[in-house]
Amino acid sequence: MEQVNNMDRDRLILPGIIIIIVVIVAALLAASLGSNTFDTGNLYFQYSKSWSQDQVTGNFNDSSLFSQVILTANIPNAQSPTSYIIIQMQRKSQGTLQLPGTNTLAMNTTNSTVGTTNVGGIKATQIGSFGPNVAQKVTIIDKGNYYYILGYICPPDALNQTETDYNSILNTLKIQ
């Protein structure tokens, strides 16, 4: 009887090892298909691996006057295949900048939205526009001595994927 139990146990060891290997390989594959991380200076966010960093200017720290990163993606089945997400950090100038109110902006544009959202616990203004040739959205965050401006621009047929990836950036954004 004891010999039969040892044989059953021996037969289960190999399938158990195979299952563990499959789980590890699946976890590694899922991690490689997930997201990239941008962590420079005071700025952190995650973005889909379908996007690539096209250009980085500045270092996003307290001594920067201006910093920017441009992400690009080729969205399948889009008329114009390239979509852009642009993240900027700009030092505020002295004095007061009088931006038009959101009602004025909404009345002066068609197919547009203006509103507020919460990004990382900070109230932000969002302006979006959708037309036959281009879709775009800009989120403006006012924090400390800087404006953080996050925007996308894409062909209308790439809007769903671009908006999803843009929202992922907003959801993971941390400004230190």
C-alpha positions as CSV (number, residue, x, y, z in Angstrom):
1,M,0.0,0.0,0.0
2,E,2.8,2.4,0.9
3,Q,4.5,1.7,-2.5
4,V,1.3,2.6,-4.3
5,N,1.1,6.0,-2.5
6,N,4.7,6.7,-3.4
7,M,4.0,5.9,-7.1
8,D,0.9,8.2,-7.0
9,R,3.0,11.0,-5.5
10,D,5.7,10.5,-8.0
11,R,3.2,10.7,-10.9
12,L,1.9,14.0,-9.5
13,I,5.3,15.7,-9.1
14,L,6.0,16.0,-12.8
15,P,2.5,17.5,-13.7
16,G,2.9,19.8,-10.7
17,I,6.3,21.1,-11.9
18,I,4.8,21.6,-15.4
19,I,1.9,23.6,-14.0
20,I,4.3,25.8,-11.9
21,I,6.5,26.4,-15.0
22,V,3.4,27.3,-17.1
23,V,2.2,29.8,-14.4
24,I,5.6,31.5,-14.3
25,V,5.9,31.8,-18.1
26,A,2.3,33.2,-18.2
27,A,3.1,35.8,-15.5
28,L,6.3,36.8,-17.4
29,L,4.4,37.1,-20.6
30,A,1.7,39.2,-19.0
31,A,4.3,41.5,-17.5
32,S,6.0,42.0,-20.8
33,L,2.7,42.9,-22.5
34,G,1.6,45.3,-19.8
35,S,3.0,48.8,-19.5
36,N,6.0,51.0,-19.5
37,T,6.9,53.4,-16.7
38,F,8.0,57.0,-17.0
39,D,9.7,58.1,-13.8
40,T,11.7,61.3,-14.3
41,G,12.2,64.1,-11.8
42,N,8.8,65.0,-10.2
43,L,6.7,63.1,-12.7
44,Y,5.6,59.4,-12.7
45,F,3.1,57.6,-14.9
46,Q,2.6,54.3,-16.6
47,Y,1.7,53.9,-20.3
48,S,0.8,51.1,-22.6
49,K,3.7,49.2,-24.3
50,S,2.0,50.0,-27.7
51,W,3.3,53.6,-27.2
52,S,6.9,54.6,-27.5
53,Q,8.8,57.6,-26.2
54,D,9.6,59.7,-29.3
55,Q,11.1,62.7,-27.6
56,V,12.0,63.9,-24.0
57,T,13.0,67.5,-23.3
58,G,14.1,68.6,-19.8
59,N,14.2,66.6,-16.6
60,F,10.8,67.4,-14.9
61,N,12.4,68.6,-11.7
62,D,12.1,71.9,-9.7
63,S,14.9,73.6,-11.6
64,S,13.2,73.0,-15.0
65,L,11.6,75.9,-16.9
66,F,10.1,73.5,-19.4
67,S,10.0,69.8,-19.7
68,Q,8.2,67.6,-22.2
69,V,7.8,64.0,-23.3
70,I,6.1,62.9,-26.5
71,L,4.6,59.5,-26.9
72,T,3.6,58.1,-30.3
73,A,1.7,55.0,-31.3
74,N,0.6,53.5,-34.6
75,I,-3.0,52.6,-34.1
76,P,-4.0,49.7,-36.4
77,N,-6.8,50.4,-39.0
78,A,-6.5,54.2,-38.6
79,Q,-6.5,56.6,-41.6
80,S,-3.4,58.4,-40.4
81,P,-1.7,55.8,-38.3
82,T,0.2,58.0,-35.8
83,S,-1.3,59.2,-32.6
84,Y,0.4,61.5,-30.1
85,I,0.2,61.9,-26.3
86,I,2.2,65.0,-25.1
87,I,3.0,65.6,-21.4
88,Q,4.5,69.0,-20.5
89,M,5.6,70.7,-17.3
90,Q,5.9,74.5,-17.6
91,R,7.0,76.9,-14.9
92,K,4.3,79.6,-14.1
93,S,5.2,83.1,-15.1
94,Q,5.0,86.0,-12.7
95,G,1.7,87.9,-12.8
96,T,-1.8,86.7,-13.6
97,L,-2.8,84.8,-16.7
98,Q,-6.5,85.3,-17.5
99,L,-7.8,82.2,-19.1
100,P,-11.2,82.4,-20.7
101,G,-13.9,80.7,-18.6
102,T,-15.1,77.2,-19.4
103,N,-18.5,78.5,-20.6
104,T,-16.8,80.9,-23.0
105,L,-14.6,78.1,-24.4
106,A,-17.6,75.8,-24.8
107,M,-19.6,78.5,-26.6
108,N,-16.8,79.3,-29.0
109,T,-16.2,75.7,-30.3
110,T,-18.2,73.0,-31.9
111,N,-18.1,69.3,-31.1
112,S,-16.2,70.3,-27.9
113,T,-16.3,69.5,-24.3
114,V,-15.0,71.5,-21.3
115,G,-15.1,70.2,-17.8
116,T,-13.1,69.4,-14.7
117,T,-11.7,66.1,-13.5
118,N,-9.7,64.8,-10.6
119,V,-6.1,63.7,-11.4
120,G,-4.2,62.2,-8.5
121,G,-6.2,64.2,-6.0
122,I,-5.8,67.4,-7.9
123,K,-8.6,69.3,-9.7
124,A,-7.8,69.7,-13.4
125,T,-9.5,71.3,-16.3
126,Q,-10.1,69.3,-19.5
127,I,-10.9,70.6,-22.9
128,G,-11.7,68.1,-25.7
129,S,-12.6,68.5,-29.4
130,F,-13.7,66.0,-32.0
131,G,-13.9,66.8,-35.7
132,P,-13.9,64.9,-39.0
133,N,-10.1,65.0,-39.3
134,V,-8.7,65.1,-35.7
135,A,-9.7,64.4,-32.1
136,Q,-7.9,66.0,-29.2
137,K,-8.1,66.5,-25.5
138,V,-6.0,68.6,-23.1
139,T,-5.9,68.3,-19.3
140,I,-4.4,71.2,-17.4
141,I,-3.2,70.7,-13.9
142,D,-2.1,73.7,-11.8
143,K,0.2,72.5,-9.0
144,G,2.7,74.6,-7.1
145,N,4.9,76.7,-9.4
146,Y,4.0,74.6,-12.5
147,Y,1.3,73.8,-15.0
148,Y,1.2,70.2,-16.1
149,I,-0.4,69.9,-19.5
150,L,-1.3,66.4,-20.8
151,G,-2.9,66.1,-24.2
152,Y,-3.5,63.8,-27.1
153,I,-4.1,64.3,-30.8
154,C,-5.2,61.6,-33.1
155,P,-7.2,60.7,-36.1
156,P,-10.9,60.2,-35.2
157,D,-10.8,56.5,-36.0
158,A,-8.0,56.0,-33.4
159,L,-9.9,57.9,-30.7
160,N,-11.1,54.9,-28.6
161,Q,-7.6,53.4,-28.2
162,T,-5.9,56.7,-27.7
163,E,-8.5,57.8,-25.1
164,T,-8.1,54.5,-23.3
165,D,-4.3,54.9,-23.1
166,Y,-4.5,58.6,-22.2
167,N,-6.9,57.8,-19.3
168,S,-4.5,55.1,-18.1
169,I,-1.7,57.8,-17.9
170,L,-4.0,60.1,-16.0
171,N,-5.0,57.3,-13.6
172,T,-1.4,56.5,-12.8
173,L,0.0,60.0,-12.8
174,K,1.9,61.1,-9.7
175,I,3.4,64.6,-9.4
176,Q,5.8,64.9,-6.4
